[in-house]
Amino acid sequence: MDLRDVKLRARALLAPRQAERDLRDELAFHVDREARKLIDEGMAPATARARAHARFGSVPLVADECRDQRGTAFVDDALRDLRCAVRSFAHAPLASATVVATIAIGLGVVAVLFTFLNTFLFRTDRVPDVEQFYAVERLQPGTDGQSSLTRADFESLRRDTSVFTDAYAAVSGIDLRVDGRAMAVTLVTASFFDLVRVRPSMGRALTAADDAPNGGNPVIVLSDKGWHRRFDRDPDVIGRTVLVGGVPFTVVGVMPEGFRGLVVGAPDFWAPLAQLGAFRPNQRGRESSAVVEIAGRLKPGVSGDSARAQLRAWSANAPASTAERRAAAAATIDVLPHRGTVPRPMEAVMLFAPLFIAFGLILLIGCANVANLLLARGVARQREIGIRLSIGASRGRIVRQLMTESLLLALVAAAGGYVVSRLALTGAVVWVVGMMPADIWDVSLNVPAADWRVALFLVAAAVASTALFALLPALQATRIDPVRTLRGELVRDARPGRARNALIGVQVFASALLLIGASIFLRSGMASSQYDQGFRTADTVMIELVNEPTRTAMLQAIAADAAITQYAAVRPGMLDTLPGLATIGQGKTPLRCKFVSGDYFGVMGVPMLRGRTFTPAERDGAPVVIVSESTARALWPNGNAIGETFRLEPDRPSEGQPEDQPAFSSHLVTVIGVSRDVTGSRFTGNKPGVFMPTSLDAPDTAAMVRIAGDPDLARRTLIEHFIKIDPNLGRIVTMRTVARLEKVFLTIAFSIAVALGALALLLTVSGLFSVLSYLVAQRTKEIGLRMALGAPSRAVTRLVLAQTARPVLYGLVAGTVLAAALATVLLSTPFGAFISPIVHVADPVAYLASVVIIVAACVAAAALPATRAVRLDPMRALREE
Amino acid sequence: MAAAPDLLPGTLDMLILRTLQKDTLHGWMISERIQQISGDVLQITQGSLYPALHRLEHRGWIEAEWAVSELGRRAKFYRLTASGRRQLAVETRAWARMAAAIGRVMKLA
């Protein structure tokens, strides 16, 4: 490329008009000169001109080839296409607006999902080299995936292995009340802050002295969130104290904004692990046996596999009670890339894939709509395209121009989609936060930020959907015979019939899938709103009594409270139960056990069907039980259960039990009563089969109280009241809230499904409507002729309906079959087992209802065009042609 | 729409360069000249001349200038550059070699 070439190209780019004029003049001069020569030879001027043109060939084509020589053709063409595109939008503003709006909705819906995925998959941590972090887990045999490494294990691992450059131990997820506000704390070893290599924005981080075993300092380091929530970003916060469990803790540092530790939700503050006793009084004095999370940076050159091998060897040699346990422990120790509680990318993708398909179906329906619209426009533009083809423009060139037009629309739609996604996200977050019962958490959901990745995704999705909706119409529109077009014989329909039917089929298929999903969710939601937990939720409140030293004072306060009419002991938590095994004769039956006091049945409104409840004398360890109705029926089908005895034993060794669950040793028990079934949570569906006696004096029991008056008001009063006795309050939760919370999650899931289904249906109906209207308009002549020849209006209606009947049918069958297949696959997965108690995947009514809705919607979409066809005045229709 | 089939592929550039060896001509005169000298044997679709002219211009073998034509109208005149002259020599030699080779084959084969 020499200087001259550069100069020519620059001119073509910088002064395109001048270059174009020169080119046009040059070619025109040639033709004129040739004509002049022919005239001079005696030819008539008109003939001469025609001959000159014939000798020259197609002027636009030659001009195109000349432009190609510049090497700037691509930019050039794109610019010209762009100008053409803008002009063609101005010609058909309504159609363009429809395209933009439809694609914007589709893109917006997908962008909402991607924004969520983005925060999981690509969350930006303030932790440098976060990928070097590996977590150690030792799965407890017999439990479902609970790690069992203790602080003692951590010290040993740090001392005796050389896998990590350094490691830290943490206990996270402790919720407590500090000065009456719910706060989340993570306890960490002092090594944590060195490892994450993030400096505090104020004050200092934790030091080894703070975390000295059997001592240390009661200090805390605030997260940015905690600083904001508790101290309102007070710049003089360092040195202030907060009371945790009556112990004053001093604020020594504040971490910078954006630092969350290694989990999604930042705690409000971090405290030394040695201070565990202050946060969990029932673990006071046995801090070294506390179960902790362990993670660290792998030494350079140590791979995940070699770390695993080394830690297995270490685990097998670690002090443990029996050889069997040691072997089990070694086998189940694992080293995994640590990403906190964030799903690993693969898991995230797996988690989001079905959602992306569901949300993507909306985009697909939108694309099918637009493709149909463009097919129709392509026919309308046949003359323009035909002329361009006949004067020598290549088909590829025209396709490129049509695609440029569509891409431009799609990019505008991407901008619209961004707005749609922001609005939808903000709306959804406000809606969800509004539904969340505020008394469980201080819910603060942030609208996920849209960064450059979201923008990039939107552009990519816009390009992809352009290929989806514009390529077929562009190819179809250019598949015409230029000669016939020029002669004015506009081919009415350049065979887009098949393409159009395929698109209708795709739309119906996609909306059938979504609609079946939505109906399944809707029906499940309705069923579950009828759910009976089997106990009173309206006026009961659970009070956790976590602090043993203040238990007596708390109980006295409960007894003295006028609003509390009745109270009972329940253990270990709200709806938790402990699995046990009943041995009757030879066989063993798994049962869920719940520890309650005799008053429980009265407070919770669970009627006794036979026998009696526990007396106050029957407390921990008393060999009496109450069984539930269904358990009694299962164990003694013919008897009345009262007076029967059986052996009850834990289904796992007691040494493996987490410390916050009550001791449970095998003993022979006598049935003294039969109660009505308590179904419990609709998620876990745990049905206690056996009630065992306990009392409020036992450690770790909570009080279940019946409130006179508004339980939410009572709860607030209780908190104010109790906090004076014990600033480190446990949870005080109205059962109404617990029930509501369960419902909230269902409502969210159901609402999303229903919204998607409704949107799909709406788009499909509007798409069908516009296609059918167009077809009727297009076949005006034919319909007019048929009617003029005496065709009854019934036949015309049938004609219009028949146009779509087949693709609708195909789409419906394909969608239903695929939905059924997906349901079958889903049910066979662990996830299916989890949701099957709530979501009834195989629900024939949902399928049937969806099919009926779609058929009805399609008929409705066809009705208006059909009516219009029937009302056609045959004479006018014929004349207009 | 390339050159008519009776024009050997790749020879159009050479013919243009040769035509411009002595004179400064505009496009129409180039096509006229090629047609006349070849005794109407070489029929080129006249339009196909222009992409070639523009290509040669971009390669720097010819340069163009707007001037008043024999009819008193503005026209674009092309002239051979120094490097165009060298290119013509190269192509002429290659052509001669090729023609000779083909001639030998036709005689002896």
Boltz contact constraints between the chains, C-beta under 6 A:
constraints:
  - contact:
      token1: [A, 2]
      token2: [B, 60]
      max_distance: 6.0
  - contact:
      token1: [A, 4]
      token2: [B, 60]
      max_distance: 6.0
  - contact:
      token1: [A, 5]
      token2: [B, 58]
      max_distance: 6.0
  - contact:
      token1: [A, 8]
      token2: [B, 58]
      max_distance: 6.0
  - contact:
      token1: [A, 26]
      token2: [B, 76]
      max_distance: 6.0
  - contact:
      token1: [A, 29]
      token2: [B, 75]
      max_distance: 6.0
  - contact:
      token1: [A, 30]
      token2: [B, 27]
      max_distance: 6.0
  - contact:
      token1: [A, 30]
      token2: [B, 28]
      max_distance: 6.0
  - contact:
      token1: [A, 33]
      token2: [B, 28]
      max_distance: 6.0
  - contact:
      token1: [A, 55]
      token2: [B, 46]
      max_distance: 6.0
  - contact:
      token1: [A, 56]
      token2: [B, 46]
      max_distance: 6.0
  - contact:
      token1: [A, 56]
      token2: [B, 47]
      max_distance: 6.0
  - contact:
      token1: [A, 57]
      token2: [B, 1]
      max_distance: 6.0
  - contact:
      token1: [A, 57]
      token2: [B, 45]
      max_distance: 6.0
  - contact:
      token1: [A, 57]
      token2: [B, 47]
      max_distance: 6.0
  - contact:
      token1: [A, 62]
      token2: [B, 47]
      max_distance: 6.0
  - contact:
      token1: [A, 62]
      token2: [B, 50]
      max_distance: 6.0
  - contact:
      token1: [A, 65]
      token2: [B, 51]
      max_distance: 6.0
  - contact:
      token1: [A, 66]
      token2: [B, 50]
      max_distance: 6.0
  - contact:
      token1: [A, 66]
      token2: [B, 51]
      max_distance: 6.0
  - contact:
      token1: [A, 66]
      token2: [B, 54]
      max_distance: 6.0
  - contact:
      token1: [A, 69]
      token2: [B, 51]
      max_distance: 6.0
  - contact:
      token1: [A, 69]
      token2: [B, 54]
      max_distance: 6.0
  - contact:
      token1: [A, 69]
      token2: [B, 55]
      max_distance: 6.0
  - contact:
      token1: [A, 69]
      token2: [B, 58]
      max_distance: 6.0
